Amino acid sequence: MATKSVVLEVKEIALAIELIELGARLQLLEAELSLSRDRLIRLYKEVKGESPPKGMLPFSTDWFMTWQPNVHSSLFYNTYLFMSGQGRCDSVRAIVKSYRLYLEHVRIQEDEPALSLTRAWTLVRYFASGLLQMTRCTRCGGRFVAHAHEPQRYYVCGLCQPPSRAGRTRRNAVAASPPPALP
């Protein structure tokens, strides 16, 4: 019978806690860690104080193509590529570090994160399976998430050519409206 290293098990538990605190779903934990499902569920309940959410993970690359999610996904994935290449991190560590940097950037910009940790992990898996690719914008030169095998020659990103209603949300309209006049 093979014995498991206590140190490696502690590292996995610490990583599981970090992933749970960042909002990881149970499916992500099961795929990336070697801890048992029962143990992950108990750990999730202990960290979050509730049972893990049930249901399937989203399976559509189209979500990443819409304007705001594409900008956020591209920011995250470019950071992930740097972390996994230059930072010499394994995939799950690169995802965690990149996601933390993404959250910090969004916070500094006083914006709301469009990307959850589970969506970020799914994005990395879509790239690994060849469903998505990075495409360079012909105007700004930035690299953005795009469907695999799409023509790249005349690609223009959502920042250089935003959709007509980009940024016009109810929250922005309320913030921009003047305060009511006092009687």
C-alpha positions as CSV (number, residue, x, y, z in Angstrom):
1,M,0.0,0.0,0.0
2,A,1.4,3.4,-1.0
3,T,1.5,6.0,1.7
4,K,0.8,9.6,0.9
5,S,3.1,12.3,2.0
6,V,1.7,14.3,4.9
7,V,3.4,17.4,3.6
8,L,1.9,17.0,0.1
9,E,-1.5,16.4,1.6
10,V,-1.2,19.6,3.7
11,K,-0.2,21.6,0.6
12,E,-3.2,20.2,-1.3
13,I,-5.5,21.1,1.6
14,A,-4.0,24.7,1.7
15,L,-4.5,25.0,-2.1
16,A,-8.1,23.7,-1.7
17,I,-8.8,26.3,1.0
18,E,-7.3,29.1,-1.2
19,L,-9.4,27.9,-4.2
20,I,-12.6,27.7,-2.1
21,E,-12.0,31.2,-0.7
22,L,-11.6,32.5,-4.3
23,G,-15.0,31.0,-5.2
24,A,-14.0,27.7,-6.8
25,R,-16.8,25.2,-7.6
26,L,-16.6,21.6,-6.4
27,Q,-15.9,20.4,-10.0
28,L,-12.8,22.5,-10.2
29,L,-11.5,21.2,-6.9
30,E,-12.2,17.6,-8.0
31,A,-10.4,18.0,-11.3
32,E,-7.3,19.8,-9.9
33,L,-6.8,18.1,-6.5
34,S,-6.4,14.5,-5.4
35,L,-8.4,14.9,-2.2
36,S,-11.6,12.8,-2.0
37,R,-15.0,14.2,-2.9
38,D,-16.2,13.8,0.7
39,R,-13.2,15.5,2.1
40,L,-13.6,18.4,-0.4
41,I,-17.3,18.8,0.5
42,R,-16.4,18.8,4.3
43,L,-13.6,21.3,3.6
44,Y,-16.0,23.5,1.5
45,K,-18.6,23.5,4.3
46,E,-16.0,24.4,6.9
47,V,-14.5,27.3,4.9
48,K,-17.7,28.7,3.4
49,G,-20.2,27.7,6.1
50,E,-22.5,26.2,3.5
51,S,-22.7,23.3,1.0
52,P,-21.1,23.7,-2.3
53,P,-23.4,24.9,-5.1
54,K,-24.9,22.1,-7.2
55,G,-25.4,22.0,-11.0
56,M,-23.3,21.8,-14.1
57,L,-20.6,24.2,-15.1
58,P,-21.3,26.5,-18.0
59,F,-20.2,25.0,-21.3
60,S,-20.0,27.6,-24.0
61,T,-17.1,29.5,-25.5
62,D,-19.6,32.2,-26.7
63,W,-19.8,33.8,-23.2
64,F,-16.1,34.8,-23.6
65,M,-16.8,36.5,-26.9
66,T,-19.3,39.1,-25.6
67,W,-17.8,42.6,-25.1
68,Q,-17.1,42.9,-21.3
69,P,-16.3,39.3,-20.6
70,N,-13.9,39.2,-23.6
71,V,-12.0,42.2,-22.2
72,H,-11.8,40.6,-18.7
73,S,-11.0,37.1,-20.1
74,S,-8.2,38.5,-22.3
75,L,-6.7,40.4,-19.3
76,F,-6.8,37.2,-17.2
77,Y,-5.5,34.9,-19.9
78,N,-2.6,37.2,-20.9
79,T,-1.6,37.2,-17.2
80,Y,-2.0,33.4,-17.0
81,L,0.3,33.0,-20.0
82,F,2.9,35.1,-18.3
83,M,2.6,33.3,-15.0
84,S,2.7,29.8,-16.5
85,G,5.7,30.7,-18.8
86,Q,7.8,33.3,-17.0
87,G,6.6,32.6,-13.5
88,R,7.3,28.9,-13.9
89,C,4.1,28.0,-12.1
90,D,2.1,24.8,-12.6
91,S,-1.3,25.3,-14.2
92,V,-3.5,25.6,-11.1
93,R,-1.0,27.9,-9.3
94,A,-0.8,30.0,-12.4
95,I,-4.6,30.2,-12.4
96,V,-4.7,31.3,-8.8
97,K,-1.9,33.9,-9.1
98,S,-3.4,35.3,-12.3
99,Y,-6.9,35.4,-10.9
100,R,-5.6,37.3,-7.8
101,L,-3.9,39.8,-10.1
102,Y,-7.0,40.1,-12.1
103,L,-9.1,40.8,-9.0
104,E,-6.6,43.4,-7.9
105,H,-6.6,45.2,-11.2
106,V,-10.4,45.2,-11.3
107,R,-10.5,46.6,-7.7
108,I,-8.0,49.4,-8.6
109,Q,-10.2,50.3,-11.6
110,E,-13.2,50.4,-9.3
111,D,-15.0,47.9,-11.5
112,E,-16.8,44.7,-10.8
113,P,-15.1,41.4,-11.8
114,A,-16.9,39.8,-14.8
115,L,-14.9,36.6,-14.5
116,S,-15.3,34.1,-11.6
117,L,-12.5,31.7,-10.7
118,T,-14.4,28.8,-12.2
119,R,-14.9,30.7,-15.5
120,A,-11.2,31.5,-15.5
121,W,-10.4,27.8,-15.0
122,T,-12.8,26.9,-17.7
123,L,-11.2,29.4,-20.0
124,V,-7.8,27.8,-19.5
125,R,-9.3,24.4,-20.3
126,Y,-10.9,25.7,-23.5
127,F,-7.5,27.0,-24.6
128,A,-5.9,23.6,-23.8
129,S,-8.5,21.8,-25.8
130,G,-8.1,24.1,-28.8
131,L,-11.5,25.7,-28.7
132,L,-10.1,29.2,-28.2
133,Q,-7.1,31.1,-29.4
134,M,-5.4,34.5,-28.7
135,T,-5.8,36.9,-31.7
136,R,-3.9,40.2,-32.1
137,C,-6.0,43.3,-32.7
138,T,-5.0,45.1,-35.9
139,R,-5.4,48.5,-34.3
140,C,-3.9,48.4,-30.8
141,G,-1.8,45.2,-31.1
142,G,-3.3,43.7,-27.9
143,R,-4.0,40.0,-27.8
144,F,-7.6,39.0,-27.2
145,V,-9.6,35.8,-26.6
146,A,-11.2,34.6,-29.9
147,H,-12.8,31.4,-31.2
148,A,-10.2,29.0,-32.6
149,H,-9.8,28.9,-36.4
150,E,-11.4,32.3,-36.9
151,P,-9.8,34.6,-39.5
152,Q,-7.3,36.8,-37.7
153,R,-6.3,39.1,-40.5
154,Y,-8.8,42.0,-39.9
155,Y,-9.6,41.4,-36.2
156,V,-10.5,44.5,-34.2
157,C,-10.9,44.1,-30.4
158,G,-13.8,45.3,-28.3
159,L,-11.8,48.1,-26.8
160,C,-10.9,49.7,-30.2
161,Q,-14.4,49.2,-31.6
162,P,-16.8,48.8,-28.6
163,P,-20.4,48.0,-29.3
164,S,-22.8,51.0,-29.4
165,R,-24.2,50.3,-25.9
166,A,-20.9,49.4,-24.2
167,G,-20.7,50.8,-20.7
168,R,-24.3,51.9,-20.6
169,T,-25.5,50.0,-17.6
170,R,-28.1,50.9,-15.1
171,R,-25.4,51.2,-12.4
172,N,-23.4,53.7,-14.6
173,A,-26.6,55.7,-15.4
174,V,-27.4,56.0,-11.7
175,A,-23.9,57.1,-10.8
176,A,-23.9,59.7,-13.6
177,S,-27.3,61.2,-12.8
178,P,-27.2,64.4,-10.7
179,P,-28.5,64.1,-7.1
180,P,-32.1,65.3,-6.5
181,A,-32.5,68.9,-5.7
182,L,-33.4,69.8,-2.1
183,P,-36.7,71.6,-1.6
